[in-house]
Amino acid sequence: MTEHTKIPVPPQDEPEAGKGTLIERVVRNYDLVRLAPAPIPEELIPPAAKRRRYRRADAAEAVVEDVVEAKPAVQPEAVRPEVVEPEVMPTPADHALVKAAVASAPVVAPVRFNGSRHPINRQHLREQGLIVPEGTVTALLEEFRIVKRQLLLNANQLQQQGMGSGAQRVLICSPHPGEGKTFTAVNLALSIAAEKETEVLLVDADFAKPSVLTSLGLPGGKGLMDALADPSIDVADCVIGTDISGLWVLPAGNATTSDTEYLSSSRTRQVLDRLTEGSPNRFVIFDSPPALAASPAAELAKYVGQAVVVARADRTGQGSLEDAIKLLSGCPNIQLLLNAVHFSPSGRRFGSYYGYGG
């Protein structure tokens, strides 16, 4: 049999030093006090105000201060508990309120152009070498499809960056006359008009020598300069309609010797914003005067999100091109378009895939 013995009972006459609870005797017998971390010197303890990282409830602070004052002076200062206020997550009801507030925001009615529509002679466009709507796919059409796609993409990015209505405006310019700016502006407008969800407004901003109406065979009338000079004229009433779906034209208006001064006035932004008011899918193209021949181009550059500088391959010099770009520096996005190129290093022939390329 296994030998059994009783657990020895400590003597009842143990001195006072040996008395106490079981935990106290273990700590004392095994000297566990030495395992505790050394106390932090008081001069190294930062002020209570610097240790606070979160806001504390006033009631909790009052209770902690009373406890600290009641403890003996020999003990280190007690660390106040940090009370963290819980983050309040939005409820479905809060989301509903936000949606209701957005829905109740005033909606700007889109500006409608009510001008009479005029037919555009397709044969006249063909004779000038311009894009013919509803016509065959040509190399010229394919090239301007690529150009417009890049401009529309840039406009979308500018809108996402918060540029506002300026993202919907493009300035077509050139250093000198005869380098193809009007040719580019008209073809670009005809190409964008073919978009299914975008309409285009072509503005003749060459006030000294307007040529957009002549290129399209449209009648004259009041235009942009009239709206700038006379606050009683609504620029939307000056817009001319065409029989090409999605294409509108704004004439230059009556000629004046103060065109640059009118463009630099505060009314210019109001008039230009009116053209796209409530219509985020409306693209505005300005055919401006040559940058080195007239000053309005530099003023218009301040109101557009993109500028296209047309350079003729056999005429435009590098110095003229650089000077024109400096004058248009008010525009945040300036791009170059090389016109009248008869040789392509890549050998590309746009339009030939459809059987119509030359």
Buried (B, 14 or more C-beta within 10 A) or exposed (E): EEEEEEEEEEEEEEEEEEEEEEEEEEBEEEEEEEEEEEEEEEEEBEEBEEEEEEEBEEEEBEEBEEEBEEEEEEEEEEEBEEBEEEEEEEEEEEEEEEEEEEEEEEEEEEBEBEBEEBEBEBEBBEEBEBBBBEEEBBBBBBBBBEBBEEBBEBBEEBBEEEBEBBBBBBBBBBBBBEBBBBBBBBBBBBBBBBBEEBBBBBBBBBBEBBBBBEBBBBEBBBBBBBBBBEEEBEBBEBBBBBEBEBBBBBBBBBEBEEBBEBBBBEBBEBBBBBBBBEBEEBBBBBBBBBBBBBBBBBBBBBBBBBBBBBBBEEBBEEEBBEBBBEBBEBBBBBBEBEBBEEEEEEEEEBBBEEEBBE
